[in-house]
Amino acid sequence: MKITATLLLFFVFQISSFGQNNPWIELFSGTDLEGWRISENPGSFSIEDKLLKVSGPRAHAFYVGKVGNADFKNFELLVEVKTMPKANSGIFIHTSYQETGWPEKGYEVQVNQSHSDWRKSGSLYAVQDVREVYVQDGEWYTYHVVVKGDQISVALNGTVIMEYDESADTQRTWSPGDPKRFGRGTIALQAHDPESVIYYRSVKIKLLD
């Protein structure tokens, strides 16, 4: 369910008033995976030419470092990524480490231009989906994800293409303890399958008040 233009403007205004003096903090050093814990298949994540290369069977790299004690509620995330043809990945928010499987807690922001999955980059996976393709494989582009309370917006290369207000969503059926809710937690990057090759060169976070 999309929020109205008026609500979106209010949301952006509210966000702009939070954390203006807070710094951007880089979570990926470019030299190693210190601060990250990889589930299931650690070999799916490697460092190549100061880039984080994602290639191999299903795995998730969870941030477990010192920034914010890896427990984020309100924040901005700025990620630089490049997908190769037919690649699929995801950026999870408000999640927590688990040994195997797809993360059950939190939301996934889709990373996909040409994979067979029709949910494309910028989608809040299976909640507020995007069918259009806004960027191309083989090109670097940015995600700017803003999370405040129970609202999220996602911009690709500076253009907002998805926004979602959980409290205004009357179409979903909620159950007690539903893990797919806004709350708090860490972030994670996804290795989806052996045919998907993705590169991340920067993962920055700004903590909001």
C-alpha positions as CSV (number, residue, x, y, z in Angstrom):
1,M,0.0,0.0,0.0
2,K,1.6,3.3,-1.1
3,I,1.5,6.3,1.1
4,T,0.1,9.5,-0.4
5,A,2.3,12.3,-1.8
6,T,1.3,14.5,1.2
7,L,2.3,11.8,3.7
8,L,5.5,11.1,1.8
9,L,6.5,14.8,2.0
10,F,5.7,14.8,5.7
11,F,7.8,11.7,6.1
12,V,10.8,13.2,4.2
13,F,10.5,16.4,6.3
14,Q,10.4,14.4,9.5
15,I,13.4,12.3,8.5
16,S,15.4,15.4,7.5
17,S,15.0,16.8,11.0
18,F,16.6,13.7,12.6
19,G,20.3,12.9,12.7
20,Q,21.4,15.9,10.6
21,N,24.6,16.1,12.6
22,N,25.2,12.3,12.8
23,P,28.0,11.0,10.6
24,W,28.0,8.4,7.9
25,I,29.9,5.3,9.1
26,E,31.3,2.8,6.7
27,L,30.6,-0.8,7.7
28,F,32.7,-2.5,5.0
29,S,36.5,-1.9,5.2
30,G,37.3,-3.1,1.7
31,T,40.1,-5.3,3.1
32,D,38.3,-7.9,5.2
33,L,35.0,-9.0,6.6
34,E,35.7,-7.9,10.2
35,G,32.4,-7.0,11.8
36,W,30.4,-9.4,9.7
37,R,29.3,-13.0,10.4
38,I,28.4,-15.2,7.5
39,S,25.8,-18.0,7.7
40,E,25.5,-21.3,6.0
41,N,28.2,-20.9,3.2
42,P,30.9,-18.5,4.2
43,G,32.7,-19.0,0.8
44,S,29.9,-17.2,-1.0
45,F,31.4,-13.9,0.3
46,S,35.0,-12.8,-0.6
47,I,37.1,-9.7,-1.0
48,E,38.2,-9.0,-4.6
49,D,40.0,-5.7,-5.5
50,K,38.7,-4.0,-2.4
51,L,35.1,-5.1,-3.3
52,L,32.8,-7.5,-1.5
53,K,32.1,-10.1,-4.1
54,V,29.0,-12.2,-3.5
55,S,29.0,-15.4,-5.6
56,G,27.9,-18.9,-4.5
57,P,25.2,-20.9,-2.7
58,R,22.8,-19.3,-0.3
59,A,24.4,-17.4,2.5
60,H,23.9,-14.2,4.4
61,A,26.4,-11.7,5.8
62,F,25.1,-10.2,9.0
63,Y,26.6,-7.1,10.5
64,V,27.7,-7.9,14.1
65,G,30.2,-5.1,14.6
66,K,30.5,-2.3,17.1
67,V,28.6,0.4,15.3
68,G,25.3,0.8,17.2
69,N,26.0,-2.5,18.8
70,A,24.6,-3.9,15.5
71,D,21.1,-3.1,16.8
72,F,19.6,-0.4,14.7
73,K,16.1,1.1,14.8
74,N,16.0,4.5,13.0
75,F,18.7,4.9,10.4
76,E,19.8,5.7,6.9
77,L,21.7,3.2,4.8
78,L,23.7,4.1,1.7
79,V,24.9,1.1,-0.3
80,E,26.8,1.0,-3.5
81,V,26.2,-2.2,-5.5
82,K,26.7,-3.7,-9.0
83,T,24.8,-6.8,-10.2
84,M,25.9,-9.0,-13.0
85,P,23.3,-10.5,-15.5
86,K,20.7,-12.8,-13.8
87,A,21.9,-11.9,-10.4
88,N,19.7,-11.8,-7.3
89,S,20.6,-10.5,-3.8
90,G,18.9,-8.6,-1.0
91,I,19.6,-6.1,1.8
92,F,17.9,-7.1,5.0
93,I,17.0,-4.7,7.8
94,H,15.8,-5.1,11.4
95,T,17.0,-8.7,11.2
96,S,19.2,-11.0,13.3
97,Y,21.7,-13.7,12.8
98,Q,20.5,-17.2,12.0
99,E,22.5,-20.2,11.0
100,T,20.6,-21.4,8.0
101,G,17.7,-20.4,5.7
102,W,16.3,-17.1,4.5
103,P,16.3,-14.6,7.4
104,E,12.9,-14.8,9.2
105,K,13.1,-11.6,11.1
106,G,12.8,-8.1,9.5
107,Y,12.3,-6.9,5.9
108,E,14.3,-7.5,2.7
109,V,15.0,-4.8,0.1
110,Q,15.3,-6.6,-3.2
111,V,18.5,-6.4,-5.4
112,N,17.6,-7.7,-8.8
113,Q,17.5,-6.4,-12.4
114,S,17.4,-9.4,-14.6
115,H,16.9,-12.5,-12.4
116,S,13.7,-14.4,-13.2
117,D,12.1,-13.2,-9.9
118,W,9.6,-10.4,-11.0
119,R,10.3,-8.4,-7.8
120,K,13.0,-5.9,-8.9
121,S,15.4,-3.7,-7.2
122,G,13.9,-1.4,-4.6
123,S,11.1,-3.8,-3.7
124,L,10.3,-4.3,0.0
125,Y,10.1,-8.0,-0.8
126,A,6.6,-9.4,-0.9
127,V,5.2,-6.4,0.9
128,Q,5.6,-3.4,-1.4
129,D,7.0,-4.7,-4.7
130,V,8.5,-2.9,-7.7
131,R,8.1,-4.4,-11.2
132,E,10.0,-1.8,-13.1
133,V,13.8,-1.9,-13.7
134,Y,15.5,1.4,-12.9
135,V,19.1,0.5,-13.2
136,Q,21.2,-1.9,-15.4
137,D,23.4,-4.9,-14.7
138,G,27.1,-4.2,-14.9
139,E,26.7,-0.6,-13.6
140,W,27.3,0.8,-10.1
141,Y,24.3,2.3,-8.5
142,T,23.3,3.4,-5.0
143,Y,20.5,2.4,-2.6
144,H,19.5,5.0,-0.1
145,V,17.3,3.3,2.5
146,V,15.7,5.5,5.2
147,V,13.9,3.7,8.2
148,K,12.1,5.8,10.8
149,G,9.6,4.2,13.1
150,D,7.4,2.0,11.0
151,Q,8.1,3.8,7.7
152,I,10.7,3.1,5.0
153,S,11.7,4.7,1.8
154,V,14.1,3.3,-0.9
155,A,15.9,5.5,-3.5
156,L,17.9,4.2,-6.4
157,N,20.5,6.7,-7.6
158,G,18.8,9.4,-5.7
159,T,15.3,8.8,-7.0
160,V,12.7,7.5,-4.5
161,I,10.9,4.5,-6.0
162,M,9.4,2.8,-3.0
163,E,7.9,3.9,0.2
164,Y,5.9,2.0,2.8
165,D,4.0,2.9,5.9
166,E,3.4,-0.3,8.0
167,S,0.9,1.4,10.3
168,A,-1.2,2.5,7.4
169,D,-1.3,-0.9,5.7
170,T,-4.8,-2.3,6.1
171,Q,-4.2,-5.1,3.5
172,R,-1.9,-7.3,5.6
173,T,-3.1,-9.8,8.1
174,W,-1.0,-9.6,11.3
175,S,-0.3,-12.4,13.7
176,P,1.1,-12.2,17.2
177,G,4.9,-12.2,17.1
178,D,5.0,-11.8,13.3
179,P,8.8,-11.4,12.6
180,K,8.1,-9.4,9.4
181,R,7.6,-6.2,11.3
182,F,9.5,-3.0,11.9
183,G,11.3,-3.2,15.2
184,R,15.1,-3.2,15.5
185,G,18.0,-5.3,14.6
186,T,21.0,-5.6,12.3
187,I,21.4,-5.5,8.5
188,A,22.4,-8.4,6.3
189,L,23.5,-8.9,2.7
190,Q,22.3,-11.9,0.7
191,A,24.0,-14.5,-1.5
192,H,21.0,-16.0,-3.3
193,D,22.3,-18.8,-5.5
194,P,25.4,-20.0,-7.3
195,E,24.5,-18.2,-10.6
196,S,24.2,-14.8,-8.9
197,V,27.2,-12.6,-8.9
198,I,27.0,-9.2,-7.1
199,Y,29.6,-6.7,-5.9
200,Y,29.2,-4.3,-3.0
201,R,31.8,-1.5,-2.6
202,S,30.4,0.5,0.2
203,V,27.8,0.0,3.0
204,K,27.4,3.1,5.1
205,I,25.0,3.8,7.9
206,K,23.8,6.9,9.6
207,L,22.1,6.5,13.0
208,L,19.1,8.7,13.5
209,D,17.9,10.0,16.9
